[in-house]
Amino acid sequence: ESDVRLYHLHIDPRFGQADLDVVLPMRRLTELAHEGVVRQPAARHYSIMGYILEPDVLVGETAPAIAERMRADGVDAAALVPA
């Protein structure tokens, strides 16, 4: 975690800096996996910043590409975490 930095022009990063699980809940997912609630977290994780002025590329290209990679990785569930 010490190598993770949060920067965004339109979101106050203090919450994520104080508790990284607010924006990337890896500790919590790992806890849930140990408890048997979920399977092991995927090896790759994706983040999409907000304030997208032109969503056409995101909707038409980026999101489908991410979904395909997740399918290829055998991901069967996703945690969507708004920051």
C-alpha positions as CSV (number, residue, x, y, z in Angstrom):
1,E,0.0,0.0,0.0
2,S,2.8,2.4,0.6
3,D,3.5,2.6,-3.1
4,V,-0.1,3.6,-4.0
5,R,-0.8,7.3,-4.6
6,L,-4.2,8.9,-5.2
7,Y,-4.5,12.0,-7.4
8,H,-7.6,13.5,-8.9
9,L,-8.6,17.0,-9.8
10,H,-12.2,16.6,-8.8
11,I,-12.2,14.1,-5.9
12,D,-10.7,14.8,-2.4
13,P,-8.1,12.0,-2.0
14,R,-7.9,12.3,1.8
15,F,-10.4,9.5,2.4
16,G,-8.5,7.1,0.2
17,Q,-5.2,8.1,1.6
18,A,-6.5,7.5,5.1
19,D,-8.0,4.1,4.3
20,L,-7.1,2.6,0.9
21,D,-10.0,0.1,1.2
22,V,-12.3,3.1,0.5
23,V,-11.2,3.1,-3.1
24,L,-9.5,-0.3,-3.5
25,P,-10.9,-2.8,-1.0
26,M,-8.2,-5.4,-1.3
27,R,-7.8,-6.0,2.5
28,R,-11.5,-6.5,2.9
29,L,-11.7,-8.8,-0.2
30,T,-8.9,-10.8,1.2
31,E,-10.6,-11.1,4.6
32,L,-13.9,-12.2,2.9
33,A,-11.9,-14.8,0.9
34,H,-10.4,-16.2,4.1
35,E,-13.9,-16.4,5.6
36,G,-15.1,-18.3,2.5
37,V,-17.6,-15.6,1.6
38,V,-15.9,-14.9,-1.8
39,R,-13.3,-16.7,-3.8
40,Q,-9.7,-15.3,-4.1
41,P,-9.5,-11.8,-5.6
42,A,-8.5,-11.6,-9.2
43,A,-4.8,-11.1,-10.1
44,R,-5.7,-7.9,-12.1
45,H,-7.7,-5.0,-11.0
46,Y,-9.2,-2.1,-13.1
47,S,-9.9,1.5,-12.2
48,I,-11.8,4.1,-14.2
49,M,-11.6,7.7,-13.2
50,G,-14.8,9.7,-13.0
51,Y,-15.4,13.0,-14.8
52,I,-15.5,11.5,-18.2
53,L,-16.5,14.2,-20.6
54,E,-16.8,11.9,-23.7
55,P,-18.0,8.5,-22.6
56,D,-18.3,7.0,-26.1
57,V,-14.8,5.4,-26.0
58,L,-15.3,4.1,-22.5
59,V,-18.7,2.5,-23.3
60,G,-17.8,1.3,-26.8
61,E,-14.2,0.2,-26.4
62,T,-12.7,0.3,-22.9
63,A,-15.5,-1.3,-20.9
64,P,-15.9,-4.2,-23.4
65,A,-12.2,-4.8,-23.4
66,I,-12.0,-4.9,-19.6
67,A,-15.0,-7.3,-19.5
68,E,-13.3,-9.6,-22.0
69,R,-10.1,-9.6,-20.0
70,M,-12.0,-10.3,-16.8
71,R,-13.8,-13.2,-18.6
72,A,-10.4,-14.6,-19.8
73,D,-9.1,-14.4,-16.2
74,G,-12.1,-16.4,-14.9
75,V,-13.6,-13.5,-12.9
76,D,-17.2,-14.3,-11.9
77,A,-18.0,-11.2,-9.8
78,A,-16.9,-7.6,-9.6
79,A,-16.9,-5.1,-6.8
80,L,-17.8,-1.6,-8.1
81,V,-16.5,1.0,-5.7
82,P,-17.5,4.6,-6.2
83,A,-14.9,7.0,-4.8
